[in-house]
Amino acid sequence: MRTSTRIIGCVLSASLLTQLSACGTLFYPDRRGQIEGKVDPVIVALDAIGILFYVLPGLIALGVDFATGAIYLPGGKTAQVDPQALKNLVDSQGQVDRAKLKALIMQQTGKNLPLDDPRVIEHRGDLQQLAAYGLRPAA
């Protein structure tokens, strides 16, 4: 075989192998396992580019993304709590009572969060957030 034919074959094989692995599965492995949701337009566009250049591998990539669920956006569930209810959780020193907070979250969302878990990351608020709740910082 001539060298140019080998180089073309290697480039073609490498490009086909990259297209066979689906974009969403590579970029967002944490999304795998979802069965429904909104479709991520970025992943669809990348799969469409694969279809544009290489029809069969692009279709396979699109199918793999749908089959694994990696094409769906993560289910961004949010919950909001009334600021007046949060006001009752903070004492005069500005400290949050964790037991009351856990009970409020359980009441509002139905989720039992382990607030005493060592993996929980606690973020401190700033002066504007305290002022929004009608609290004064205590030193």
N, C-alpha and C positions, 0 to 999 in steps of 0.2 A: 504494500500500500504506500501511496505517496504521503509525504509529511503533511501537505495541506489538507488532504482528505481526513487524516487522523485528527488534526487540529479542529476541523469543522465538526467531526463526529464527537469529539470531547466537549466542545462548546455546546453543541446541540443536546448532548446527554446531560450536561450539568444544568442547562436551562430547563430541560424537561423535569429533572429531579426536583429543582426548586419550585416548580409550578405544581408538582404533585403534592407537596406538603402545603396544606391550606394556610392562607394568610392569617386568619383569625386564630387558628390553632397555634400558630407560631408566636404571634404577637401577644395574645391574651390567653395563656393556658389556664388561668384561673376561671375563665368563663365556661369552660367545658362542663357539660352536664346539665345546662339549662335546656328547658324544653319549649319555652315560649318567651315572648317579650318583644320589644321594639328592635328592629334590625339596625345594626350599626352601618351607617352609610359609607364610612371609610373602608371597612372590610369588604363591603359589596363592590366598591369602586376598585379596590385592589384585585379582587377576584375577577371583575369585569376586564381589567387590563390583562389578566392572565388569559381570559377567554379571547380577547382581541388578538393577542400574539400567538397563543397556542390553544386551539379550540378544545381539544380533548382534555389536556391537563388542567385547563382553566375550569372546565365543567366539573372535573373531579375535585378540584380545590373548593369550588362552590358547594358541591355535594357534601364534602367532608366537613366544611364549616357548619352547614345546616345539620348534619347528622350528629356532630359533637356538641352543637349548641354554642359554639364559640362566635357565631355571627351575631348573636343577640347581645344587646346592651345589658349591663348588669341591672338587676332590679333595684333601683334606687328608692327604697322605701324610707320615708321620713316621717317623723312624728313631731308635733309641736305641742308645747305645754304653755298654758296661760302664765304670763309673767307675774300675775298676782299670786298664783299658787307657788311660784318659785320664791317669792318674797318671804313666805312663811318658813322656808327651809334655811334661811340665813340668819344667824344670831347677830348680836350687837357688835361682835368682833369681826364680822364678815366671814365666819367659818360656816361651811355647809354641813348640815347634819346628814350623814350618809344613810342612816336608817330611814329618815323621813324621805330622802331623795329616792331611795329604792322603792319605798311604798308608793310614792307619787308616780314613778315610772310604771310600776306594776298596775296601778289604777288606771292611768291614761292609755297605756299601750298594750297591756296584757302580757308584757314580757318581763320575765324575772331575770334581771341583770346581776351578775356577781360583782358588785362594787368593791368587795374586799379581796378580789383576785389580784395577785401581785403584777399581773400583766396589764392591768388597767392603767392607762396614761391619763394623768390629771393635768389639765391646762388651767393656768391662772388667768383671771379676767383683768382687764385694764380699768382705768378710772372712768372711761366713757361708758363701759358696760355697767359698772356699779351705779353711775348716775342715772342710767336708763331705768334701773330698778328702784331708784329713789334711795339708794344707800350711800353712806359716807364712808370713805376708807378710814380704818383705824390703825394706828401705828403701834 
